[in-house]
């Protein structure tokens, strides 16, 4: 579960990014987090991944309080969250298998666990048999699927996707969103951060809209585009 209660964030330069935000995302939910550039979306992502801590208020992530979390607990918290980035962030001189195995080794997985888990996750994202390919041998959509597989490989309870379709054409974007829906149907909480209003409108999902550091909309919502 994700819970933000009266959260404020003021950066060292005096910028107030968040102004008393409160919302809760239950286990197993699929939520779009939307808003214009500079609205506070990026700060919320940083709060969810432990990159920053709130100036005021409380952030709870899967049982961890981000205001009180110790350095020792941060890796444990991060194991519960898989992050998908817009720019994929794959290591270009390593194979798909090696990109995924690095993520597993980082949390102490054994060689046996790695060899068992990676084929399963690649099949889940539609990349069965491509574990020995290099990123530049794959299409943009396939590279994003590798990034999704990497986020899933340690079996997190929550996926945070930061503009996961930002570098893809509309057809590939829809494929990736459909894949995230499938992952959500298996029980994983999914939070998709996006500015693509037309894409949000294709899915009947909860939308949390952030504007000027505050929650402007929270509920099933359609946009005029």
WOJO-V303081 format. One record per helix or strand. SS is the DSSP state (A for helix, B for strand). FROM is the first residue (numbers start at 1). LEN is the number of residues. If there is no record, write none. Layout:
SS:FROM:LEN ; SS:FROM:LEN
//
This chain:
B:2:9 ; B:16:10 ; B:30:5 ; A:41:9 ; B:56:6 ; B:64:2 ; A:71:8 ; B:81:4 ; B:95:1 ; A:96:10 ; A:111:14 ; B:134:1 ; A:135:3 ; A:140:13 ; B:158:5 ; A:170:16 ; B:189:6 ; A:197:4 ; B:206:6 ; B:214:7
//
